[in-house]
């Protein structure tokens, strides 16, 4: 191996017998820690409870209505105050509160629950976030039901 000094301490890099360094799958080694930070606190996965470093965990912020959509109409009919479901146009009404939840997943749970996908080697280099949009509704009009065979 060879040595390089960082902050006065020697760092040893082990080389293979051919003199090449080991291959690296990701440029940040799957973490967002940075170069000069040694240790990062661990968090517990929301799904399975596994310990994962905070910078390696996949974090998603979920905003949900406190009242489910089926009960919103019943609340509007029963309440004396006009309730507003769209906070963009309040017009003097009462805006229903929302739940703000931060979900933190380990890598295996995030892949299993399809929060992140496994990408090919070329696609891993694309660092721009994917297009955000509404979920597409699947239309089943092109499917036909199987007909019963009469023998």
VOFIMI-867830 format. One record per residue (C-alpha): residue in three letters; x, y, z. Coordinates in pm, 1 decimal. Example, Ala and Ser with C-alpha at 12.3 -4.5 7.8 and 13.67 -1.06 7.14 Angstrom:
<nodes>
<node residuo="ALA" X="1230.0" Y="-450.0" Z="780.0"/>
<node residuo="SER" X="1367.0" Y="-106.0" Z="714.0"/>
</nodes>
This chain:
<nodes>
<node residuo="UNK" X="0.0" Y="0.0" Z="0.0"/>
<node residuo="UNK" X="94.3" Y="364.1" Z="0.9"/>
<node residuo="UNK" X="49.9" Y="642.4" Z="252.3"/>
<node residuo="UNK" X="-98.4" Y="988.8" Z="232.7"/>
<node residuo="UNK" X="-106.0" Y="1239.0" Z="516.7"/>
<node residuo="UNK" X="-435.8" Y="1397.1" Z="617.8"/>
<node residuo="UNK" X="-426.9" Y="1634.9" Z="917.2"/>
<node residuo="UNK" X="-87.4" Y="1496.9" Z="1015.0"/>
<node residuo="UNK" X="-204.6" Y="1134.5" Z="1034.2"/>
<node residuo="UNK" X="-95.4" Y="878.3" Z="774.6"/>
<node residuo="UNK" X="-372.1" Y="710.7" Z="575.8"/>
<node residuo="UNK" X="-290.3" Y="372.0" Z="429.5"/>
<node residuo="UNK" X="-451.2" Y="266.1" Z="103.2"/>
<node residuo="UNK" X="-431.6" Y="-102.9" Z="23.1"/>
<node residuo="UNK" X="-372.3" Y="-182.4" Z="-339.2"/>
<node residuo="UNK" X="-441.3" Y="-504.2" Z="-520.3"/>
<node residuo="UNK" X="-144.5" Y="-707.6" Z="-650.3"/>
<node residuo="UNK" X="-194.4" Y="-548.2" Z="-992.5"/>
<node residuo="UNK" X="-138.8" Y="-202.0" Z="-844.6"/>
<node residuo="UNK" X="-496.4" Y="-84.4" Z="-901.4"/>
<node residuo="UNK" X="-725.0" Y="39.4" Z="-628.2"/>
<node residuo="UNK" X="-1049.4" Y="-143.6" Z="-559.1"/>
<node residuo="UNK" X="-1353.3" Y="-61.1" Z="-768.5"/>
<node residuo="UNK" X="-1611.0" Y="172.2" Z="-617.5"/>
<node residuo="UNK" X="-1979.8" Y="126.5" Z="-691.7"/>
<node residuo="UNK" X="-2093.7" Y="474.0" Z="-586.5"/>
<node residuo="UNK" X="-1895.0" Y="796.2" Z="-572.8"/>
<node residuo="UNK" X="-2017.8" Y="874.5" Z="-220.6"/>
<node residuo="UNK" X="-2014.9" Y="509.5" Z="-99.9"/>
<node residuo="UNK" X="-2392.1" Y="526.2" Z="-49.0"/>
<node residuo="UNK" X="-2369.4" Y="801.3" Z="213.1"/>
<node residuo="UNK" X="-2392.6" Y="1178.9" Z="230.8"/>
<node residuo="UNK" X="-2143.0" Y="1214.8" Z="512.1"/>
<node residuo="UNK" X="-1870.2" Y="1415.7" Z="346.0"/>
<node residuo="UNK" X="-1496.2" Y="1367.8" Z="365.2"/>
<node residuo="UNK" X="-1395.8" Y="1505.6" Z="702.5"/>
<node residuo="UNK" X="-1674.6" Y="1370.6" Z="922.1"/>
<node residuo="UNK" X="-1587.1" Y="1053.6" Z="1103.0"/>
<node residuo="UNK" X="-1899.7" Y="931.1" Z="1279.4"/>
<node residuo="UNK" X="-2269.0" Y="994.6" Z="1222.1"/>
<node residuo="UNK" X="-2550.1" Y="912.4" Z="1465.6"/>
<node residuo="UNK" X="-2769.9" Y="614.1" Z="1386.5"/>
<node residuo="UNK" X="-3145.6" Y="620.9" Z="1341.5"/>
<node residuo="UNK" X="-3401.2" Y="341.2" Z="1359.1"/>
<node residuo="UNK" X="-3578.6" Y="233.3" Z="1041.5"/>
<node residuo="UNK" X="-3948.0" Y="322.9" Z="1051.7"/>
<node residuo="UNK" X="-4044.8" Y="-8.1" Z="893.8"/>
<node residuo="UNK" X="-3825.4" Y="-275.7" Z="1053.7"/>
<node residuo="UNK" X="-3639.9" Y="-100.9" Z="1337.3"/>
<node residuo="UNK" X="-3293.0" Y="-166.1" Z="1198.8"/>
<node residuo="UNK" X="-3015.0" Y="75.5" Z="1291.1"/>
<node residuo="UNK" X="-2889.4" Y="274.4" Z="992.5"/>
<node residuo="UNK" X="-2653.4" Y="572.8" Z="976.5"/>
<node residuo="UNK" X="-2851.0" Y="895.7" Z="951.3"/>
<node residuo="UNK" X="-2676.7" Y="1000.6" Z="630.4"/>
<node residuo="UNK" X="-2734.0" Y="662.9" Z="462.4"/>
<node residuo="UNK" X="-3101.4" Y="628.7" Z="552.4"/>
<node residuo="UNK" X="-3360.4" Y="713.0" Z="289.1"/>
<node residuo="UNK" X="-3579.2" Y="992.1" Z="425.3"/>
<node residuo="UNK" X="-3924.6" Y="1086.3" Z="300.0"/>
<node residuo="UNK" X="-4163.2" Y="1348.8" Z="436.5"/>
<node residuo="UNK" X="-4528.7" Y="1243.7" Z="417.5"/>
<node residuo="UNK" X="-4811.2" Y="1497.5" Z="443.7"/>
<node residuo="UNK" X="-5156.1" Y="1344.2" Z="496.9"/>
<node residuo="UNK" X="-5495.9" Y="1486.7" Z="585.5"/>
<node residuo="UNK" X="-5592.0" Y="1433.1" Z="947.4"/>
<node residuo="UNK" X="-5946.2" Y="1352.1" Z="836.8"/>
<node residuo="UNK" X="-5990.1" Y="1089.2" Z="569.9"/>
<node residuo="UNK" X="-6164.2" Y="1190.4" Z="250.2"/>
<node residuo="UNK" X="-6482.3" Y="993.5" Z="323.9"/>
<node residuo="UNK" X="-6543.9" Y="1184.1" Z="648.7"/>
<node residuo="UNK" X="-6471.5" Y="1535.0" Z="513.3"/>
<node residuo="UNK" X="-6819.7" Y="1571.3" Z="365.6"/>
<node residuo="UNK" X="-6985.2" Y="1455.7" Z="689.5"/>
<node residuo="UNK" X="-6782.0" Y="1713.5" Z="882.4"/>
<node residuo="UNK" X="-6878.6" Y="1990.6" Z="642.2"/>
<node residuo="UNK" X="-7248.6" Y="1910.2" Z="679.1"/>
<node residuo="UNK" X="-7233.7" Y="1885.1" Z="1059.6"/>
<node residuo="UNK" X="-7014.4" Y="2188.8" Z="1133.1"/>
<node residuo="UNK" X="-7131.9" Y="2547.2" Z="1176.7"/>
<node residuo="UNK" X="-6805.8" Y="2687.5" Z="1035.0"/>
<node residuo="UNK" X="-6743.7" Y="2653.2" Z="665.6"/>
<node residuo="UNK" X="-6453.9" Y="2409.3" Z="626.7"/>
<node residuo="UNK" X="-6211.7" Y="2447.2" Z="337.8"/>
<node residuo="UNK" X="-6033.9" Y="2142.9" Z="198.1"/>
<node residuo="UNK" X="-5799.1" Y="2344.7" Z="-26.0"/>
<node residuo="UNK" X="-5556.5" Y="2560.8" Z="179.4"/>
<node residuo="UNK" X="-5458.3" Y="2754.2" Z="-135.7"/>
<node residuo="UNK" X="-5803.2" Y="2923.8" Z="-143.2"/>
<node residuo="UNK" X="-5904.2" Y="2966.1" Z="223.6"/>
<node residuo="UNK" X="-6171.1" Y="3242.4" Z="170.3"/>
<node residuo="UNK" X="-6236.2" Y="3277.9" Z="544.7"/>
<node residuo="UNK" X="-6305.2" Y="2911.0" Z="615.8"/>
<node residuo="UNK" X="-6142.0" Y="2661.5" Z="850.3"/>
<node residuo="UNK" X="-5854.8" Y="2463.7" Z="697.7"/>
<node residuo="UNK" X="-5846.4" Y="2104.8" Z="818.1"/>
<node residuo="UNK" X="-5514.2" Y="2016.1" Z="985.0"/>
<node residuo="UNK" X="-5264.9" Y="1774.7" Z="833.4"/>
<node residuo="UNK" X="-5025.7" Y="1510.6" Z="964.9"/>
<node residuo="UNK" X="-4659.6" Y="1578.5" Z="887.1"/>
<node residuo="UNK" X="-4458.1" Y="1258.5" Z="928.4"/>
<node residuo="UNK" X="-4090.4" Y="1203.5" Z="855.6"/>
<node residuo="UNK" X="-4027.2" Y="845.2" Z="747.9"/>
<node residuo="UNK" X="-3670.8" Y="710.9" Z="769.4"/>
<node residuo="UNK" X="-3597.7" Y="377.8" Z="600.8"/>
<node residuo="UNK" X="-3295.7" Y="149.4" Z="585.3"/>
<node residuo="UNK" X="-3180.9" Y="67.8" Z="232.3"/>
<node residuo="UNK" X="-3334.7" Y="-280.1" Z="221.3"/>
<node residuo="UNK" X="-3679.6" Y="-161.0" Z="337.1"/>
<node residuo="UNK" X="-3673.8" Y="131.1" Z="93.5"/>
<node residuo="UNK" X="-3601.7" Y="-104.2" Z="-195.8"/>
<node residuo="UNK" X="-3856.7" Y="-361.8" Z="-76.8"/>
<node residuo="UNK" X="-4135.4" Y="-105.9" Z="-40.7"/>
<node residuo="UNK" X="-4038.2" Y="57.5" Z="-373.3"/>
<node residuo="UNK" X="-3945.9" Y="396.9" Z="-231.2"/>
<node residuo="UNK" X="-3620.0" Y="378.8" Z="-425.5"/>
<node residuo="UNK" X="-3537.1" Y="153.7" Z="-718.9"/>
<node residuo="UNK" X="-3225.6" Y="-37.0" Z="-815.4"/>
<node residuo="UNK" X="-3066.6" Y="144.8" Z="-1109.2"/>
<node residuo="UNK" X="-2819.6" Y="34.3" Z="-1373.5"/>
<node residuo="UNK" X="-2458.5" Y="148.7" Z="-1373.0"/>
<node residuo="UNK" X="-2523.1" Y="424.0" Z="-1627.3"/>
<node residuo="UNK" X="-2841.5" Y="543.4" Z="-1454.2"/>
<node residuo="UNK" X="-2664.4" Y="562.8" Z="-1116.1"/>
<node residuo="UNK" X="-2459.2" Y="853.3" Z="-1250.9"/>
<node residuo="UNK" X="-2774.8" Y="1062.0" Z="-1306.2"/>
<node residuo="UNK" X="-2792.4" Y="1280.7" Z="-998.5"/>
<node residuo="UNK" X="-3094.6" Y="1492.4" Z="-1088.4"/>
<node residuo="UNK" X="-3407.8" Y="1394.1" Z="-895.2"/>
<node residuo="UNK" X="-3681.6" Y="1225.3" Z="-1099.0"/>
<node residuo="UNK" X="-3984.5" Y="1415.9" Z="-1223.7"/>
<node residuo="UNK" X="-4239.6" Y="1473.0" Z="-948.6"/>
<node residuo="UNK" X="-4598.3" Y="1422.7" Z="-1046.6"/>
<node residuo="UNK" X="-4926.1" Y="1267.8" Z="-959.5"/>
<node residuo="UNK" X="-4968.6" Y="895.1" Z="-960.9"/>
<node residuo="UNK" X="-5103.5" Y="773.9" Z="-1289.1"/>
<node residuo="UNK" X="-5440.0" Y="606.3" Z="-1274.2"/>
<node residuo="UNK" X="-5447.2" Y="275.5" Z="-1453.2"/>
<node residuo="UNK" X="-5730.8" Y="231.8" Z="-1698.3"/>
<node residuo="UNK" X="-5858.8" Y="-118.9" Z="-1748.5"/>
<node residuo="UNK" X="-6067.0" Y="-41.0" Z="-2055.5"/>
<node residuo="UNK" X="-5831.3" Y="-225.8" Z="-2288.7"/>
<node residuo="UNK" X="-5869.4" Y="-550.4" Z="-2092.7"/>
<node residuo="UNK" X="-6146.5" Y="-792.9" Z="-2180.9"/>
<node residuo="UNK" X="-6289.8" Y="-1054.5" Z="-1952.6"/>
<node residuo="UNK" X="-6248.2" Y="-1414.7" Z="-2058.1"/>
<node residuo="UNK" X="-6564.6" Y="-1562.4" Z="-2204.5"/>
<node residuo="UNK" X="-6703.5" Y="-1894.5" Z="-2090.0"/>
<node residuo="UNK" X="-6655.7" Y="-2181.3" Z="-2332.8"/>
<node residuo="UNK" X="-6966.8" Y="-2379.9" Z="-2401.7"/>
<node residuo="UNK" X="-6892.2" Y="-2740.3" Z="-2484.4"/>
</nodes>
